[in-house]
Amino acid sequence: MATKLEKSKKFDGIAKWIMILMGLAFMAVGAGMTIESTMLYFRVRPCEATIIKSQLHSEYSTGENPGYVYRPDITFTYEVDGITHSTGTYTWFPVSSNIRARHAAVVRRYPVGSQHNAWYDPKIPENAYLVRRHSWIGPIFFLAGSFFAIVMPIAIRRQKLKSASA
């Protein structure tokens, strides 16, 4: 019959491998997101865009923190190879939040009728964006995965060695 110490060692080994595998999965997702974002950043081409709709969208959230959530609702037209396109995606990674002033500032930056540079994907000309920037989501996933895959198992091992020597 296994002693408590043997069961504890077995559980520590399983927990360590779960953290390593979870960390590697996060690292893979983060690396993939970063690579895709970087490829898109360099693949897009500039074009002239005309804003046809610019307003602040709000909806009431009844979740854990009830209240209004805001996001810019911006639509623009642009032309690629003689074909006019229209899209409502002003950035690659749109974010909604409860910070009204932040999103209202974006709406003010793009008034209806104004002309701006936009960026379209030559592989999929229907996809265009007004804001061209990298996303930090991929690197954050990668760093979180690194923490779970590398730092946590080392911390578990150090704690185990410390408790064994005590």
N, C-alpha and C positions, 0 to 999 in steps of 0.2 A: 504494500500500500504506500502511495506517495505521501511524503511529508509536506507540511506547509511550506517549507523552504523550497522544496522541489517544485511544488505547484506555483510558487511565487516566481521562480526563475523561468518556468515555462511561460507564464503569463507575460513577464517582462520581455521575453524573446518575441512572442507573438505581437505584443504592443509595439515593439521597436520595428518589426517588419511591416506592420500596418501603417505606421507613420512614414516609413521610407517609401512604401508603395503609393500612399496618398500624396506625399511630397513629389514623387516622380510624375504622378499624373498631373498635378498642378503645374509642375515645371514644363511638361509637354504642352499643356493647353496654353500656358503663358508664352512659350517659345513660338507656338503656331500663330497665336494672335499677334505677336510682335512682328513676325516675319510677314504675315498677310498685310498688316498695317503699313509696314515699311515698303513692301512691294507696291501697294496702292498709292502711297505717298509719291513715289517716283514715277509711277505709270500714268497718273492723271495729267491732262493737258488743259491749258487755260482757254477760256472762252468768255465772251461778253454776256452778262445776264441782266435781265430786267425784272425787278420785283413787281409781282402782280397782286400779292396778298401779304400783309404783315400785321399780325395781331398777337396778343397774348392769350394763350389757351389756358383755361383753368378748369379743374374738376375737383370735386370734393372726395377726399379719401376717407373711408370709414375704417381703415386698418388699425394697427396698433397705436399710431399717433394720428388721430383724426384731425382733418383740416384740409385746406386747399393746397393743391399741387399745381405748379405752373410750368409751362414750357413755351418757347417761341413757336408760332405757327406761321411759317414763312414759305411762300410759294414763288417760284421765279421761272421765267422762260429763258431759253438759250438755244442757239442754233449750232448744229454739227453737220457738216457735209450737206448743207441746204435743207436740212430737216429740223423743224422747230420742235423742241422738247419742253416739257413742263414737269417740275418736281417740287416736292415740299420738304426735301431733306437739306437743311441748311448746313449740317455738319455730319461727319462720319459717325460720330457716337453721340447722338442727342441724349440729353439728360433732363429729366423732370425733377423739380425739387420744390420745397416750400419757401424758397427765397424769391419773392416776387420781384424785387428791385433788380436782381441779376438778370432775369429773363426779360423784364421790361426794357432794360438797357440794350439788349440784343435787338429787340423789336424796333427801338428808336434808331438803331444803327442802319436798319434796312427799311426805309419808308417806301410806300407804294410809289412806283414810277421811277425810282432811282436805278442807276446803272452801277453794276459791280463786276469785278472779276469773279468768275466761277471756275470750278475744276471738274472736268468730266473724265470718265473712264473710257478710253478708246475701245476697250474690249466690250463694254456695255454702255454705249452712249446715253442710254436712258438714266444712268446714274451720274448725278452731278451734285456738287457741294459748293457752298459759298465759303466755308471755312476749311482750309487745308492745314491740318496739323496731325501730329502723332497722337495716339492714344496711350495713356499710362496704364491702362487696364492689363495689357499683356505683361509688361515688366513687373507689375505688382503681383500678378499670379505667379510669375516665375520666382520672384523673391520669396513669396509665401511658401511655395513648394520647396525652395532651397532650405528654408528654415525647418520645415517638417522632415525633409529627407536627410539633412546633414546635422543641424544644430540639436534638434530634439533627441535623436539617438545618442549623440555624444553626451548630452546632459543626463540622460537616463543611465548611461554607462558610468559616468563620473559619480552620480548619486549612489549607484549600486556599489562601486568601489569604496566610496566614503563610508557607507553603512556597513560594509563587510570589514573594514579596518577598525571600526569603532567597537 
